[in-house]
Structure formats: C-alpha cells, structure tokens
Amino acid sequence: MASARYYRKQAQLLMMWALAARDSDQATQLTARAIDLLQRSMTADGSRGIDLDQAIMEFNDGQMCRRPILQQQQRQVRDKRNNE
C-alpha cells in the first residue's frame, strides 16, 4: 500500500495538470482524481487524518524546488528573441 505522502504528491501533480488544462471537462476529471487521492492519503499508513502542517510543508518544499526544464525553455525563448 502506498504512503500518505505518495498520495499527496500525486494529488498535487494532478492539480497542477488540472490548472494547466485547457479543456474544462479534463480539468474537472483531474481535480476529481486529485480529491480521491487526497482522501486515500487520509487513511493511508493507518492514519486517522491528514497532518495539515506536514502537508503544507511538503507542498511548500515542492514549490521551492528548481525546475530545470522550465528554465531551459525560458533560455530558448530568450535566445530566440535575441536572434530576431
């Protein structure tokens, strides 16, 4: 069985995809799946509920990490603009 942290990480990814989705039906489906995973995280590892402080800390840690792919894309756009 997966851990509560795993379910929360997966839910976070699904929510990011839902926010980026252009199709509202697809965004709704992704959000529903994220909610399902959050519910599973509340009962995973024999927990009685989610530790809100831990969930917030994990979310903030995920937001603070660098995203090298995004930075590479930004460099390519900047280089393209400089060459025009």
Contacts in CASP RR format, 6 or more apart in sequence:
PFRMAT RR
TARGET T0000
AUTHOR 0000-0000-0000
METHOD contacts of the structure
MODEL  1
MASARYYRKQAQLLMMWALAARDSDQATQLTARAIDLLQRSMTADGSRGI
DLDQAIMEFNDGQMCRRPILQQQQRQVRDKRNNE
1 44 0 8 1.000
1 45 0 8 1.000
2 40 0 8 1.000
2 44 0 8 1.000
3 44 0 8 1.000
3 45 0 8 1.000
4 41 0 8 1.000
4 42 0 8 1.000
4 44 0 8 1.000
4 45 0 8 1.000
4 47 0 8 1.000
4 50 0 8 1.000
5 41 0 8 1.000
5 58 0 8 1.000
6 41 0 8 1.000
6 44 0 8 1.000
7 37 0 8 1.000
7 38 0 8 1.000
7 40 0 8 1.000
7 41 0 8 1.000
7 44 0 8 1.000
8 37 0 8 1.000
8 38 0 8 1.000
8 41 0 8 1.000
8 50 0 8 1.000
8 55 0 8 1.000
8 58 0 8 1.000
8 59 0 8 1.000
9 58 0 8 1.000
10 34 0 8 1.000
10 37 0 8 1.000
11 34 0 8 1.000
11 35 0 8 1.000
11 37 0 8 1.000
11 38 0 8 1.000
11 41 0 8 1.000
12 34 0 8 1.000
12 59 0 8 1.000
12 62 0 8 1.000
14 30 0 8 1.000
14 31 0 8 1.000
14 33 0 8 1.000
14 34 0 8 1.000
14 37 0 8 1.000
15 30 0 8 1.000
15 31 0 8 1.000
15 34 0 8 1.000
17 30 0 8 1.000
18 26 0 8 1.000
18 27 0 8 1.000
18 28 0 8 1.000
18 30 0 8 1.000
18 31 0 8 1.000
18 34 0 8 1.000
19 27 0 8 1.000
21 27 0 8 1.000
21 30 0 8 1.000
38 50 0 8 1.000
41 47 0 8 1.000
41 50 0 8 1.000
42 48 0 8 1.000
42 49 0 8 1.000
42 50 0 8 1.000
43 49 0 8 1.000
END
